[in-house]
């Protein structure tokens, strides 16, 4: 049923958690700066140089920050409802950027047209293995069913469920590198976040303790990177997947730290945070964008060999983040708001 009183989807955003969204998205852009640009091959040629050490640390948080985003979603959505309006809004944002960015590359001659590529663009879900956007969309549609499940089990059963999922996905995923897809992993994170939200456990309120856990986990992750290099493993072995122990520990402890952080609600923070998903959709829209952004526009590999490589990495990431936020705010105000008003009217007429 469509509720006219909720049609704007406005809620009192918690700026502490919204700040985590911003930091997490910035670190995701930083991760892509390193891993999507060809830099890893150059870095591994001389992994102990100052530039390489910085880049390896700078780019290590991608999968960890995905965990932060899904934990935030689970924390709020476990006591909310999926509506037609919310789904239309999410799908419209995804499809807008997929289609517009594709058309821009076609019109500029940067990418050649093919029916197969067009088909891939207009289908929002093409993989449930590693494609974040498609997996998040499917996961999002499972939320009503997940809420029925968690609403009909008690704390003890919920804890057993977490233990089973934790052993299967996190322990085996770390030790034996058990393969997983993002949809089911997002569901596991949803169970974790909903447990935190639904049960008043004092442990989850110890913000300072979780801050220390986060710092220790980050230091352990950095240590693991260079330990892996010493024994001939891939540097991101223990943080390369979202379900590895260290990636989960950093994401969870960061979430709990920011959940308990006491800051005044900020319109600026909340506005920027509202465009973080747009930042992801724009700068990570596909292989063509990755090639144009990291190899042609910013030319990360060439910049790595210069004396200002660290400055280049920081400024590039900041510029991309700011530009994408501006683009998304323009989309929200010029297109999304009028479109959603029209949708509101249609839904009200049909009482959906």
N, C-alpha and C positions, 0 to 999 in steps of 0.2 A: 504494500500500500504506500502510495506517495503521500508524504506529510508536508504540507505547504509551509509549516513552521520551521522545517529544517532545509528548505530548498537551497539556501545559500551555502550549506555545508560549513558554516562558520562555527568555530569553537574557540574556546580560550586556549590558545597555543601556549605551551610551557616553553619559555625562551631558553631555559636550561637545556632541554632536550632538543630544541630547534638549533641551538648552538652546536650540539653534537652532529646534527645533520650537515651543517655547513662545513665543519672540520672534516667529517668523514668524506664528503664529496670532494673537497679540495685534495685530500689524500688519494682518492680514487683517480683524479686527474693526474696527480703526481705519479701514481702507479703506471698509468697509461703512457706518460711521458717516457718512462724507462722501458717498459716491456713491449710497447707497440711501435717503436721507432727504429728498431735495429740496434739499439744501444747495448743490449745484453751481450751480443757477440763481441763488441769492442771492449766492453767492461771485463769480460772473462779473459781477454788476452793479457790483461794486467790488473788483476782484481785487488792488488794491495796498494795501488796508487791512491792518492788522496781523492781524486775525482771519482774513481771507481767505488771507494768506500762510501763516499757521500751518496752516489747514485743508488747503490745497493740498499742503503738504509732508506733513502727517499722514496724508493719505489716498492717497498715491501708491504704496504698496508692495504692493497687493493681488496683482497678477499676478506680481510678483517673488517673493513668498513662496510662491505656488503652485509656482514652479520649485524652490524650496528643498525643499518637501515631496516632490516627485516625484524629485528627485535623491537624497534620503535613501532613498526606497523602492528606487530602482535600485541604489544603492550596496550595500545589504544583500541585496536579493533576487536579484542576479545570481549569488550563491553560495549560494542557498537554494532551497527547493522549495515550490511551491504544493500544498497538501494540501486534501483535502475539509474537514477541520476548520477550516483557516484561512478557506476560502471561506464556510463556514456562519457562522463568527463575524463576518466582515465584513458579510455580507448581513443577518444578524440585527440587527446594530447599526443599519444603514441603515434597515431596514424598521421597527424598533421606533420610532425617532424620527419617521419619516414618518407612521406610523399614529397614534401616541399624540398628537402635536402636532395633527394634523388633527382627531382626536376631541375634544380639549380645546377647540379653536376652535368646533367644531360645538355641543358641549354648553353652552358659555358664550354662544352666540348671536352670536358675533363674526363667524362665517362661515356662510353658508347652505349647506345640503346640496344636492349635485347629483350624479347618477350619473357625469357626465363627470369631475368633480373626484375622486370616489372611485376611478374607474378610473385616473386619473393617479397617485394616491397609491399604489395597490397594484402599479403597474408601476414597478420600480426604475430603468429606463432609458427616458427619453422623448426624449432629444436627445443627439447626439454633437458638437454645435457649441460650446456654452458651459456646459452644465450640468456642474459639476465632479464631483458625486457619481456620476452615471450614467456619465460618461466614465471616471472613475477605476476603476469597477467593471469596465467592459469592458477597459480597459487592463490591469488586474490579471490578468484571465483570459488575456491574451496572453503573460504572463511566461514560462510554460514553453516556448513556441515561440521567444521572444526569447532565452532561455538556450541553446537548441539552436543558434541562429544564432551567437551570440557565442562559444559554445564550440567552433565549428568554423571559425572564421576566426582568422588570426594578427594580430599587432599592426599590421602594415602595412595589411592589408585593413580592419581595424577603423578605422584612421585615415582611410583613403579613404572609408569609410562616413560618418564624422563630417564630413568635408569636403563630401561631397555633400549630406548633410542640413543642414549649417550654411549652405551657400550657398542651398539651396532655401527653408528655413524662416526663417533669421535674416537673411541679407543681403537677399533679395528681400522678406521679411516686413517689414523695416525701411524699405527704399527704396521699394518699390512697393506696400506694404501688402497682400501676397498673403494671401488668406483661408486659414484653417486650422481644423481641428477639434481639440479637446483630445485625443482618443484618439491620433491620429498624432503630435501634438506631445509627448505624454507618452512615446511610444515613442522619439522623438528624444532626449529627456532621459535615458531609460533607457540608450541607447547611450553617452551622455556619461558618466553615472555609472559604468557598468560598465567603461568604459575606464580611469577613474581607479582603480577597485578592482582590476582584473585585472593592470595593468602597473605595475611598480615604477619610476615616473619621478620623479626627484628634484625636478622642478619642482612637483609636487603636494604636496610636503612643506614648502614654504616658507610657513609660516603667516603670518609677519609681512608678507611681500610681498603675500599675498592680502588681508590686512587693509587694506593701503594701497590696493590696487586697488579694494576694496569702497568705501572712503571716497571715492576719486576718482570712481568710478562714480556714487555717490549725489550728489555735488556736481554732476556733469555732468547728472544727471537733474533736479535742482532747477533748474539753469540752463536746461535745455530747456523746463521748464514755463513759465517767465516769458518766455523767448524766443518760444515758440509764442503766448503771449497777445499779445505785441507785434505779431506779423504776422497775427493773426486766426485762428490754428489752435486746435483744442481743446487745453487745457493738458496733458493726459496723452497727447498724440500719440505720444511716444517711449517711453512706459511703459504704454500702455493695453492692450497685448496681451503675453502671456507670451513670444512669440517675437521681440519687438523686441530690438535689440542691447543697449540699456542694461538692460532687464529681465533678460536672460540674464546679462549681465556681473555685475550686482549679485547675482543668485541664486547663480551659480557661484562667485564670489569669496567670498561669505559662507559658502557650504558648505565650501569648501576652508580658509577661516580657522578655522571651528569644528571641522572634522575634525582639525586639527593643534593645537587648543587643549588645553592640559594642565590639567585640573581633576580633582579627586577625585570618584569616583562618588558621587552623592547620591540617596538614596531619595526625597527630596522632589521633586527635579527630575524623576526618572524617573516618579514617580507622576503628577505634573501633566502631563507630556508624554504619558503613556498616554491622557489624556483630550482631547488637542488635536483629534482627529478628531471626537469628540463635541461639542466646542465649535462646530465648523463645522456639524455636522448640526443642532444646536439653533438657533443664532442666525440661520442662513441657510437655514432649511428651506423657505422659499417666499415668495411675494409677500405673503401674509397676515401672516406673521411679520414681514416687513420693515416693513409698514405699522404694525402694532401696536407694534413695538419702537422704531422710529426716529421715527415721526410722532405716535403717541398717548402712549406711555409716557414717552419721553425728550424728545419734541418738539424735535428738534434745530434746526429753523429758528427757532423762537422763542428758543431759548437762544443762537443765534448773535448776536442783536441785543442781548444783555445784556453787561454788563462782565465777567462771569465765564465767557464762552463757552469759553475754553481749558480752564479747570478743569472745566467741564461735559463737554467732549470726553474729557478724560483719565479723569475719575472714571466716566463712563458706560461707557467701554471696559473699564476695570478691573473694574467691578461685573459687567458681562455675562460677562467672561472667568471670574471667580471663581465666579459662580453656575452657569455652565454646567459648569465642572469639578466642582463639588460634585454637581450633578445626575448627571453621568456616572459619578462614583465610586459614587454610590448605586446606579445601574443595574448597574455592574460587579459590585459585591459582593452585591447582593440578587437579581439576575436572571441576569446573564451567567455568573457562576461556577457556580451550580447547573445552569443550562441546558447549559453546556459539559461538565459532569460527566456529564450524561445523554447528551449527544452522544458523549462518549468511550466510554461503555459500549456504545452502539449500534454505533459504528464498530469497536470491538474485537470485538464479536460477529460482525460481518460481515467483519472483517479488511480494511477499506478503507484 
